Amino acid sequence: MRTRLGRLPPKVDNAPMDAKTNPYESPQDGGLVSESIPNRLAGDPSFWASTATQFFGAFNDNIFKQLLLLVAVNQALQGKDATDYQGLAMVVFAAPFVLFAGPTGFLADKFSKTHIIVISKVMEIVAMALGVVAFFWYDQFGMTGLLVVLAFMGFQSTLFAPAKYGILPELFHGRDLPKVNGVFLMTTFLAIIFGTVLAGFLSDWLPGSLWMASLVCVGVAVVGTLTTIPIRRTPPATPEAKFTLQSFGIPKKTLHLFMQDRSILKALLASCMFWLCAGIVQQGVNSLGKVQLELSDAQTSWLGGAIGLGIGIGCMLAGVLSSGKIEFRLVQIGAWGILFCLGLMATPGNIHGHLLGLWGSLPVLILLGIFTGMFSVPIQVYLQAKAPEDQKGQVIAEMSRANWLAIFLSGLLYSVFDQVLISAGDLPRCYLFGFTMLIMLPVAILYHPHSEALND
C-alpha cells in the first residue's frame, strides 16, 4: 500500500523512522513515500530478496574460503616440517572485521542500509575476480596472493555485516524477527553446506586449475548483487552523524550502553565465546579429515557440510520454538549439546586413531550443528531487538567486531593447539575438539538469562 505524503521539511525528513512504515525517497515521483510492511512475511518481496542476498553471499564466501583452507591444510602434508596455514588464513580473514567494524557500523547508521548492501555486493564481484587472478598465477604469488584476496573479502564482508543485520528491524515487524533470523541463519548455513561441499569437489576435480573454480564465485557474486534489487530502500537512521577517529573504536554512546545494560554485554560475550569455538572447529574439521583420517578434499568438505546442515535445522527449530519471544532456554540446551558433541569428536579410537571416523563423525557433526543453531538464534535476536533504534547499526557492528575478534583469536589458538599436538609426539588431531570443549564449558555453566517477550 502506497500513500502520497508530499515533500516534508528537512527536520521531519531526518527524524527517526518507524520500522512499521519505512518512509523513503521515491525515485519515480521525487517525493517521500510510505510503504507499509506486509502483515504476512511470506508475501513480502524484501524478505525473499534479503534472504537470497544473504544466501548467495555466504555461499560465495564458503566456496572461496574452503578452497583456500584446503590449499592451506594440504601444505601440512608436504613434509615433516611443513606448516598448516589455516590459522594464518583465519587471522587474515578476520582482521578487517576487527579493524573496521566501527567505521562500517557508522556508515550503516549514517546512510541507507539498502545502499550499503548494494555497494558491498559490487565489491564482492571485484573480490572474486581478484581470486581468479590469484589462483591463475598461484605459482608466482603463492599463498601470499590468496591471503591478500582473502583480506579484501574480509573487508567487503565487514561492510556488509552491520547493514544486512541492522536492516532487519527496519524491514520487518518485531514479532517476525525470530522467524526472520531463523530463516536467515538457516539459509546462511545451507549456503555453508553447499559452498563447503562444492569447494571440496571442485578441489578434487580441478587440482591444477582452481582459477576455474574461482570463476564460479564471480558468477555467484553477480547473481547475489541482482537479488538486492527488490529490497525496500530504508532511510538513514542518523544522517546527521559525523565521522571521527573515535569511529574506529567503540563509540562512547555504545560503550555506555554496554556498561549500563549488562544483559546486552553478557549476550555479546557469550556470542564471542561461541564464535571462538566455531572458528577452531572449522579448522579442526579440515585437519581431522586431511591429516588424521587421510580423506580426500571432497570427503573432508562433507564434514564441514554436515555441521552446516545441522545448523540450518537448528536455526529453523529455534525460530519456530521461540514463537514471538526470545527463548533463552534454547541457548542452555544448545550449549550443553555442543559440549556433548565436542566430547564425542575428541575421543580417540581405532579408526586412524579416532573413535568415529568419517561415517561416525557425520551424524555427530549434524547434531553439533543443530545445537549450534539453537544456541545462536536467541542471542542474535536479543542483540538486534534490545539495541536502541538510533544505535542498531553500531551495536550490530560491535557484535560483528567482537565475534570476528573471537574468530581472529581462533586462528591463533588453532595454530598453538596444532603445534602442541605436534610437539607432544604428533598426537591425534581430534584432540583439538577437546581443547574447544574446555573453552565452551564456562558459557554452559555461567550463562543463564531469562526468556523475554518481543514487542511488535
Summary of the structure (lengths in Angstrom):
residues: 456
radius of gyration: 21.9
end to end distance: 19.6
largest distance: 74.7
contacts: 1741
relative contact order: 0.15
helix: 74%
strand: 4%
